[in-house]
Amino acid sequence: MTIPFLIVLLTYLAIGLGIGILFQFFLRKPFIGGIWGYTVVGVLGAAIGGLFDLLMKDHWKYLLNLFGQVNIIPPMTGALILAWMAQGFYNAKDD
């Protein structure tokens, strides 16, 4: 029971860190906390995407699975969307 949970947790942490690296160093988008702020937002987005995957499991059984445990497309999509929205709110211009 603990090994699949650990694989999912480490996958979500890796996705969050990847989102942090992507937005901080490659896209050069400023955000509160820098890479760590983006990592936290990425992990939260990955968890939301994972929850969406859990709710819609019957509809996409054959998408990419990591080690037969984790469907990485919904967590990556959730992390990207949440990080994009967070940096948009953070960098919004006040009129």
VMD Tcl script that builds the backbone (N, CA, C; Angstrom):
set m [mol new atoms 285]
animate dup $m
set s [atomselect $m all]
$s set {name element resname resid chain x y z} {
  {N N MET 1 A 0.814 -1.205 0.000}
  {CA C MET 1 A 0.000 0.000 0.000}
  {C C MET 1 A 0.852 1.261 0.000}
  {N N THR 2 A 1.989 1.234 0.692}
  {CA C THR 2 A 2.786 2.449 0.787}
  {C C THR 2 A 3.633 2.702 -0.451}
  {N N ILE 3 A 4.035 1.649 -1.171}
  {CA C ILE 3 A 4.872 1.840 -2.356}
  {C C ILE 3 A 4.116 2.573 -3.469}
  {N N PRO 4 A 2.869 2.190 -3.831}
  {CA C PRO 4 A 2.149 2.978 -4.857}
  {C C PRO 4 A 1.912 4.423 -4.428}
  {N N PHE 5 A 1.611 4.645 -3.152}
  {CA C PHE 5 A 1.429 6.005 -2.650}
  {C C PHE 5 A 2.723 6.796 -2.770}
  {N N LEU 6 A 3.839 6.165 -2.468}
  {CA C LEU 6 A 5.135 6.829 -2.562}
  {C C LEU 6 A 5.477 7.159 -4.010}
  {N N ILE 7 A 5.159 6.255 -4.938}
  {CA C ILE 7 A 5.410 6.517 -6.360}
  {C C ILE 7 A 4.577 7.707 -6.831}
  {N N VAL 8 A 3.313 7.763 -6.445}
  {CA C VAL 8 A 2.442 8.876 -6.826}
  {C C VAL 8 A 2.954 10.183 -6.211}
  {N N LEU 9 A 3.320 10.157 -4.948}
  {CA C LEU 9 A 3.820 11.351 -4.274}
  {C C LEU 9 A 5.095 11.868 -4.926}
  {N N LEU 10 A 6.036 10.986 -5.201}
  {CA C LEU 10 A 7.282 11.411 -5.831}
  {C C LEU 10 A 7.057 11.905 -7.255}
  {N N THR 11 A 6.102 11.301 -7.957}
  {CA C THR 11 A 5.782 11.763 -9.302}
  {C C THR 11 A 5.206 13.169 -9.268}
  {N N TYR 12 A 4.292 13.437 -8.335}
  {CA C TYR 12 A 3.706 14.774 -8.219}
  {C C TYR 12 A 4.751 15.798 -7.800}
  {N N LEU 13 A 5.666 15.419 -6.921}
  {CA C LEU 13 A 6.745 16.331 -6.535}
  {C C LEU 13 A 7.670 16.621 -7.719}
  {N N ALA 14 A 7.963 15.606 -8.519}
  {CA C ALA 14 A 8.806 15.809 -9.695}
  {C C ALA 14 A 8.112 16.696 -10.726}
  {N N ILE 15 A 6.814 16.505 -10.912}
  {CA C ILE 15 A 6.061 17.357 -11.833}
  {C C ILE 15 A 6.077 18.798 -11.339}
  {N N GLY 16 A 5.849 19.005 -10.044}
  {CA C GLY 16 A 5.868 20.355 -9.479}
  {C C GLY 16 A 7.223 21.020 -9.624}
  {N N LEU 17 A 8.292 20.280 -9.384}
  {CA C LEU 17 A 9.633 20.841 -9.545}
  {C C LEU 17 A 9.919 21.141 -11.008}
  {N N GLY 18 A 9.470 20.292 -11.901}
  {CA C GLY 18 A 9.640 20.540 -13.330}
  {C C GLY 18 A 8.904 21.795 -13.774}
  {N N ILE 19 A 7.707 22.002 -13.251}
  {CA C ILE 19 A 6.954 23.219 -13.559}
  {C C ILE 19 A 7.687 24.438 -13.006}
  {N N GLY 20 A 8.236 24.315 -11.802}
  {CA C GLY 20 A 9.004 25.418 -11.223}
  {C C GLY 20 A 10.207 25.776 -12.064}
  {N N ILE 21 A 10.939 24.775 -12.526}
  {CA C ILE 21 A 12.111 25.025 -13.375}
  {C C ILE 21 A 11.692 25.633 -14.706}
  {N N LEU 22 A 10.617 25.100 -15.298}
  {CA C LEU 22 A 10.148 25.607 -16.585}
  {C C LEU 22 A 9.768 27.083 -16.509}
  {N N PHE 23 A 8.940 27.443 -15.529}
  {CA C PHE 23 A 8.452 28.820 -15.453}
  {C C PHE 23 A 9.511 29.786 -14.946}
  {N N GLN 24 A 10.384 29.355 -14.040}
  {CA C GLN 24 A 11.362 30.269 -13.461}
  {C C GLN 24 A 12.560 30.492 -14.373}
  {N N PHE 25 A 13.110 29.425 -14.950}
  {CA C PHE 25 A 14.363 29.555 -15.674}
  {C C PHE 25 A 14.197 29.626 -17.190}
  {N N PHE 26 A 13.196 28.956 -17.731}
  {CA C PHE 26 A 13.049 28.949 -19.175}
  {C C PHE 26 A 12.092 30.029 -19.666}
  {N N LEU 27 A 10.972 30.209 -19.001}
  {CA C LEU 27 A 10.021 31.235 -19.408}
  {C C LEU 27 A 10.299 32.582 -18.753}
  {N N ARG 28 A 11.125 32.583 -17.698}
  {CA C ARG 28 A 11.527 33.808 -16.988}
  {C C ARG 28 A 10.338 34.624 -16.497}
  {N N LYS 29 A 9.379 33.958 -15.874}
  {CA C LYS 29 A 8.206 34.631 -15.318}
  {C C LYS 29 A 8.428 34.852 -13.819}
  {N N PRO 30 A 8.427 36.097 -13.348}
  {CA C PRO 30 A 8.613 36.337 -11.916}
  {C C PRO 30 A 7.394 35.882 -11.126}
  {N N PHE 31 A 7.643 35.369 -9.941}
  {CA C PHE 31 A 6.567 34.878 -9.081}
  {C C PHE 31 A 7.049 34.934 -7.648}
  {N N ILE 32 A 6.129 35.067 -6.722}
  {CA C ILE 32 A 6.485 35.114 -5.309}
  {C C ILE 32 A 7.105 33.775 -4.893}
  {N N GLY 33 A 8.254 33.827 -4.287}
  {CA C GLY 33 A 8.940 32.617 -3.879}
  {C C GLY 33 A 9.838 32.033 -4.942}
  {N N GLY 34 A 9.802 32.583 -6.136}
  {CA C GLY 34 A 10.672 32.101 -7.208}
  {C C GLY 34 A 10.349 30.667 -7.590}
  {N N ILE 35 A 11.390 29.863 -7.694}
  {CA C ILE 35 A 11.211 28.476 -8.117}
  {C C ILE 35 A 10.403 27.681 -7.092}
  {N N TRP 36 A 10.557 28.000 -5.812}
  {CA C TRP 36 A 9.843 27.244 -4.786}
  {C C TRP 36 A 8.360 27.589 -4.778}
  {N N GLY 37 A 8.024 28.809 -5.079}
  {CA C GLY 37 A 6.621 29.176 -5.208}
  {C C GLY 37 A 5.967 28.448 -6.365}
  {N N TYR 38 A 6.673 28.410 -7.490}
  {CA C TYR 38 A 6.161 27.661 -8.640}
  {C C TYR 38 A 6.083 26.167 -8.347}
  {N N THR 39 A 7.027 25.641 -7.573}
  {CA C THR 39 A 6.999 24.218 -7.229}
  {C C THR 39 A 5.779 23.893 -6.386}
  {N N VAL 40 A 5.471 24.740 -5.414}
  {CA C VAL 40 A 4.287 24.516 -4.585}
  {C C VAL 40 A 3.018 24.576 -5.432}
  {N N VAL 41 A 2.937 25.569 -6.304}
  {CA C VAL 41 A 1.772 25.684 -7.189}
  {C C VAL 41 A 1.703 24.481 -8.129}
  {N N GLY 42 A 2.847 24.025 -8.629}
  {CA C GLY 42 A 2.877 22.861 -9.507}
  {C C GLY 42 A 2.443 21.589 -8.815}
  {N N VAL 43 A 2.857 21.397 -7.575}
  {CA C VAL 43 A 2.435 20.206 -6.820}
  {C C VAL 43 A 0.936 20.259 -6.540}
  {N N LEU 44 A 0.424 21.428 -6.186}
  {CA C LEU 44 A -1.026 21.560 -5.970}
  {C C LEU 44 A -1.797 21.297 -7.257}
  {N N GLY 45 A -1.304 21.817 -8.365}
  {CA C GLY 45 A -1.947 21.562 -9.652}
  {C C GLY 45 A -1.892 20.089 -10.030}
  {N N ALA 46 A -0.769 19.434 -9.743}
  {CA C ALA 46 A -0.655 18.004 -10.015}
  {C C ALA 46 A -1.619 17.206 -9.157}
  {N N ALA 47 A -1.808 17.613 -7.906}
  {CA C ALA 47 A -2.768 16.924 -7.041}
  {C C ALA 47 A -4.195 17.112 -7.546}
  {N N ILE 48 A -4.521 18.293 -8.016}
  {CA C ILE 48 A -5.850 18.536 -8.584}
  {C C ILE 48 A -6.041 17.710 -9.849}
  {N N GLY 49 A -5.014 17.667 -10.693}
  {CA C GLY 49 A -5.081 16.827 -11.888}
  {C C GLY 49 A -5.191 15.352 -11.546}
  {N N GLY 50 A -4.495 14.917 -10.509}
  {CA C GLY 50 A -4.598 13.528 -10.060}
  {C C GLY 50 A -5.978 13.204 -9.518}
  {N N LEU 51 A -6.590 14.153 -8.822}
  {CA C LEU 51 A -7.952 13.956 -8.344}
  {C C LEU 51 A -8.922 13.858 -9.515}
  {N N PHE 52 A -8.725 14.699 -10.531}
  {CA C PHE 52 A -9.548 14.634 -11.730}
  {C C PHE 52 A -9.361 13.293 -12.436}
  {N N ASP 53 A -8.118 12.784 -12.451}
  {CA C ASP 53 A -7.849 11.474 -13.028}
  {C C ASP 53 A -8.563 10.375 -12.255}
  {N N LEU 54 A -8.588 10.495 -10.949}
  {CA C LEU 54 A -9.269 9.506 -10.120}
  {C C LEU 54 A -10.772 9.498 -10.384}
  {N N LEU 55 A -11.353 10.674 -10.576}
  {CA C LEU 55 A -12.782 10.767 -10.821}
  {C C LEU 55 A -13.169 10.299 -12.220}
  {N N MET 56 A -12.282 10.466 -13.188}
  {CA C MET 56 A -12.590 10.138 -14.582}
  {C C MET 56 A -11.834 8.892 -15.057}
  {N N LYS 57 A -11.461 7.994 -14.166}
  {CA C LYS 57 A -10.603 6.854 -14.477}
  {C C LYS 57 A -11.149 5.971 -15.592}
  {N N ASP 58 A -12.446 5.752 -15.638}
  {CA C ASP 58 A -13.022 4.855 -16.633}
  {C C ASP 58 A -12.947 5.420 -18.037}
  {N N HIS 59 A -12.806 6.707 -18.172}
  {CA C HIS 59 A -12.850 7.322 -19.490}
  {C C HIS 59 A -11.520 7.312 -20.219}
  {N N TRP 60 A -10.424 7.190 -19.514}
  {CA C TRP 60 A -9.125 7.154 -20.199}
  {C C TRP 60 A -8.202 6.108 -19.574}
  {N N LYS 61 A -8.520 4.864 -19.754}
  {CA C LYS 61 A -7.718 3.779 -19.191}
  {C C LYS 61 A -6.392 3.595 -19.908}
  {N N TYR 62 A -6.320 3.980 -21.169}
  {CA C TYR 62 A -5.156 3.633 -21.973}
  {C C TYR 62 A -4.202 4.791 -22.215}
  {N N LEU 63 A -4.312 5.848 -21.444}
  {CA C LEU 63 A -3.340 6.933 -21.562}
  {C C LEU 63 A -2.019 6.513 -20.915}
  {N N LEU 64 A -1.057 7.357 -21.029}
  {CA C LEU 64 A 0.286 7.064 -20.550}
  {C C LEU 64 A 0.286 6.785 -19.049}
  {N N ASN 65 A 0.766 5.612 -18.664}
  {CA C ASN 65 A 0.889 5.246 -17.254}
  {C C ASN 65 A 2.367 5.115 -16.917}
  {N N LEU 66 A 2.754 5.653 -15.777}
  {CA C LEU 66 A 4.123 5.568 -15.307}
  {C C LEU 66 A 4.223 4.416 -14.317}
  {N N PHE 67 A 4.973 3.406 -14.635}
  {CA C PHE 67 A 5.145 2.210 -13.812}
  {C C PHE 67 A 3.826 1.489 -13.559}
  {N N GLY 68 A 2.832 1.724 -14.392}
  {CA C GLY 68 A 1.532 1.096 -14.196}
  {C C GLY 68 A 0.752 1.679 -13.029}
  {N N GLN 69 A 1.218 2.755 -12.438}
  {CA C GLN 69 A 0.599 3.329 -11.252}
  {C C GLN 69 A -0.021 4.692 -11.496}
  {N N VAL 70 A 0.669 5.546 -12.248}
  {CA C VAL 70 A 0.304 6.949 -12.331}
  {C C VAL 70 A 0.051 7.336 -13.781}
  {N N ASN 71 A -1.093 7.901 -14.052}
  {CA C ASN 71 A -1.372 8.518 -15.338}
  {C C ASN 71 A -0.860 9.942 -15.234}
  {N N ILE 72 A 0.209 10.271 -15.975}
  {CA C ILE 72 A 0.878 11.562 -15.752}
  {C C ILE 72 A 0.295 12.702 -16.570}
  {N N ILE 73 A -0.598 12.427 -17.498}
  {CA C ILE 73 A -1.146 13.510 -18.319}
  {C C ILE 73 A -2.045 14.449 -17.514}
  {N N PRO 74 A -3.035 13.976 -16.744}
  {CA C PRO 74 A -3.850 14.928 -15.961}
  {C C PRO 74 A -3.068 15.710 -14.911}
  {N N PRO 75 A -2.133 15.102 -14.147}
  {CA C PRO 75 A -1.369 15.922 -13.204}
  {C C PRO 75 A -0.502 16.982 -13.885}
  {N N MET 76 A 0.120 16.636 -15.017}
  {CA C MET 76 A 0.928 17.630 -15.721}
  {C C MET 76 A 0.058 18.741 -16.277}
  {N N THR 77 A -1.096 18.392 -16.804}
  {CA C THR 77 A -1.999 19.410 -17.326}
  {C C THR 77 A -2.499 20.313 -16.205}
  {N N GLY 78 A -2.907 19.722 -15.083}
  {CA C GLY 78 A -3.367 20.515 -13.944}
  {C C GLY 78 A -2.283 21.431 -13.408}
  {N N ALA 79 A -1.051 20.934 -13.338}
  {CA C ALA 79 A 0.056 21.753 -12.845}
  {C C ALA 79 A 0.359 22.912 -13.792}
  {N N LEU 80 A 0.364 22.645 -15.098}
  {CA C LEU 80 A 0.615 23.718 -16.061}
  {C C LEU 80 A -0.471 24.784 -16.023}
  {N N ILE 81 A -1.719 24.353 -15.959}
  {CA C ILE 81 A -2.827 25.314 -15.940}
  {C C ILE 81 A -2.794 26.150 -14.669}
  {N N LEU 82 A -2.580 25.512 -13.516}
  {CA C LEU 82 A -2.565 26.258 -12.262}
  {C C LEU 82 A -1.375 27.210 -12.185}
  {N N ALA 83 A -0.196 26.789 -12.649}
  {CA C ALA 83 A 0.969 27.679 -12.638}
  {C C ALA 83 A 0.768 28.847 -13.597}
  {N N TRP 84 A 0.198 28.587 -14.760}
  {CA C TRP 84 A -0.075 29.655 -15.726}
  {C C TRP 84 A -1.071 30.661 -15.150}
  {N N MET 85 A -2.124 30.161 -14.488}
  {CA C MET 85 A -3.111 31.062 -13.873}
  {C C MET 85 A -2.492 31.849 -12.726}
  {N N ALA 86 A -1.673 31.198 -11.894}
  {CA C ALA 86 A -1.065 31.881 -10.749}
  {C C ALA 86 A -0.120 32.988 -11.200}
  {N N GLN 87 A 0.705 32.715 -12.196}
  {CA C GLN 87 A 1.608 33.773 -12.645}
  {C C GLN 87 A 0.842 34.858 -13.366}
  {N N GLY 88 A -0.282 34.539 -13.985}
  {CA C GLY 88 A -1.107 35.568 -14.614}
  {C C GLY 88 A -1.729 36.493 -13.580}
  {N N PHE 89 A -2.191 35.920 -12.467}
  {CA C PHE 89 A -2.758 36.733 -11.398}
  {C C PHE 89 A -1.676 37.559 -10.703}
  {N N TYR 90 A -0.498 36.960 -10.533}
  {CA C TYR 90 A 0.584 37.657 -9.842}
  {C C TYR 90 A 1.123 38.813 -10.666}
  {N N ASN 91 A 1.199 38.639 -11.969}
  {CA C ASN 91 A 1.770 39.658 -12.847}
  {C C ASN 91 A 0.722 40.532 -13.509}
  {N N ALA 92 A -0.511 40.496 -13.049}
  {CA C ALA 92 A -1.571 41.309 -13.663}
  {C C ALA 92 A -1.313 42.791 -13.397}
  {N N LYS 93 A -1.595 43.573 -14.383}
  {CA C LYS 93 A -1.413 45.023 -14.252}
  {C C LYS 93 A -2.657 45.623 -13.607}
  {N N ASP 94 A -2.437 46.491 -12.645}
  {CA C ASP 94 A -3.546 47.221 -12.020}
  {C C ASP 94 A -3.846 48.449 -12.864}
  {N N ASP 95 A -5.092 48.593 -13.212}
  {CA C ASP 95 A -5.496 49.754 -14.028}
  {C C ASP 95 A -5.987 50.888 -13.160}
}
mol reanalyze $m
mol bondsrecalc $m
mol representation Tube
mol addrep $m
